[in-house]
Amino acid sequence: MGISIQHFIQEKRTIHLIGIGGVSMSALAELLLSHGVPVTGSDRQESEVTIQLEKAGAHITYAHLPENVNGAGLVIRTAAVHDDNLEVIRAREIGIPVIERAEAWGSLMTDYRDVVCFSGTHGKTTSTSMMTMITMHAGLDPTVMVGSHLPVINGTLRIGAHNCFVAEACEYCNSFLSFRPTVAVVLNVEEDHLDFFHDIDDIISSFRKFCALVPENGMVVANADDPNTVRSVRNAQRVVTFGLSERADVRAVDISSQNGFYKFTVLVRDQFYADVQLSVPGRHNMLNALACCAAADFLGIPGDAAADGLNCFTGSSRRFQVMGRTEKGALVVDDYAHHPSEMRATLDAARQMGFRRIFCAFQPHTYTRTKALLKDFARELSTCDQAVLAPIFAAREKNTIGIHSEDLAALVPRAVTFQKFADIAEYLGRRAGEGDLILTMGAGNINTVCDLLVQH
C-alpha cells in the first residue's frame, strides 16, 4: 500500500511539495494546511495560486534546490518531476521518503466512506463538477478535488466531511492506479497520451486495472455507448452502464434541445429517476449528466436532488466559458478541448447555438499528440468557418519529431497560422463581428487571446 500520509498529518511533520503550483498539487497543499501541517514547496515561478498558498502559511521557493527539502518529514512530487530532480536526489540521500502526488491523494481517500472517481479521456472535470453540485444539493457535504476552478467551491478543492470524496482521476502515467475509488466512473476511452501509452490496448489495460481497484461493495459506472469503455470494464465485478442506447442501465428519454441546451428524463433500469434541464450546452454534457445520475443513484441520492444539482451547474473554468464580447460584438468563449473528440463535442455544441460564423483559435497541445492525431485534428477544425492556429504548446516535451502548427494548417481549408497571440487577437478582432463566435481552444495558454479580444 506504500506510505501512509496520515502519519505525517497526525504528527504535524513538515511536508514538502515539488511543483506545488499545479492544480492538483496546490489543492493537496491547501488540504494539508487545513489540517495544521507545516507545508513547504517549490516551483519554477510565482503564480496567483502560489501567492494564495503563501498567504495560507506555505513556505515556497521559486527554484528547485537540494536544500529545499531540509527539515521535511515527507516529500511529494508531481508526475512531471522525475528522479533526476535535485530535490528528489537530496531527499533520498538523507532518507526522506518521496511519493508521487497520486499516491498522496490515494492515501487520503482511505479516510472516506464513499470515493467517487471520474476517469476518461475527456469529460472528467465537467463530470466531477456536476457530481460536486449533486452531492452538495443532497446534503452530503463532499470533499472535492477537481481539475479546474469551480465557482460554487471557489477553487479546485472543497474540504467537507468524511462521508463522500468526489475526485477527478487522470490516466496519464497511470496516476489513477494509486487512487482508492469505491465508485469508479469511466466516461470514455480513446487514444491519448501516446508519449506514455503504447497504443489503445495499453490504455484499455490501464483503465481495466483502475476498475479492479473498486471493492466488492463498490460500483463501476461505464459508458455503454463507447466500445473501448465496454472493453475496459469487461472483467469488473459490479457494473452499471449509462448512455443513450436502450441497453444502458441509466439512459435519457424524451430528449429535446433548445439552442444546444438539452432537456431530458433520466430512467434507471426503466424506472423514472429525474427530469433534467441542463444549463451547459452540448450532447456530451447530457452523457456526463447520465454518468453522474448513475453514480448518484448508487449512493442513494434522490432523483430530485440530482436534478437540482445538474440544473444549477453552469460550467467550470475553461469549459465553454463565456469570456465576453469584442469591440465589434463577437462572443468570445474559451474551452480546454485539446483532443479531437473533445473538439468535436465542443464544436457540435457551438453549431447548435445559432451563431452566424464560428472562428476557432486553436493551440495544439504537445508534439506527440499533434503528430499522432494530426488528421483527426484537421477533420474537426475543418468543421468551423475558419481555424486560426497558434504554435504547438510544448508542455513537458521538446520538438524532436519536427511537427509544427503549419503542418496541421495545411490540412485544414482556410486555416491561417500566427506565431504570436497578439497577432491572432488582432486578426480575429478585425474579422469577427455581431452574431459570430470566437472560440479559443486548447490546454495551454491560448486563453490569453481572450484577454486581448474582450472589451473590459
SULPE-V570342 format. One record per helix or strand of 2 or more residues. SS is the DSSP state (H for helix, E for strand). FROM is the first residue (numbers start at 1). TO is the last residue. If there is no record, write none. Layout:
((SS | FROM | TO) (SS | FROM | TO))
This chain:
((H | 5 | 10) (E | 15 | 18) (H | 23 | 34) (E | 39 | 42) (H | 48 | 55) (E | 59 | 61) (H | 66 | 69) (E | 74 | 77) (H | 86 | 93) (E | 97 | 100) (H | 101 | 109) (E | 114 | 119) (H | 124 | 137) (E | 143 | 150) (H | 151 | 153) (E | 155 | 158) (E | 164 | 168) (H | 172 | 178) (E | 183 | 186) (H | 200 | 212) (E | 219 | 223) (H | 227 | 232) (E | 239 | 243) (E | 250 | 258) (E | 261 | 268) (E | 271 | 277) (H | 283 | 298) (H | 303 | 312) (E | 321 | 325) (E | 331 | 335) (H | 340 | 351) (E | 358 | 365) (H | 367 | 372) (H | 374 | 381) (E | 386 | 393) (H | 405 | 409) (E | 416 | 417) (H | 421 | 431) (E | 437 | 441) (H | 448 | 453))
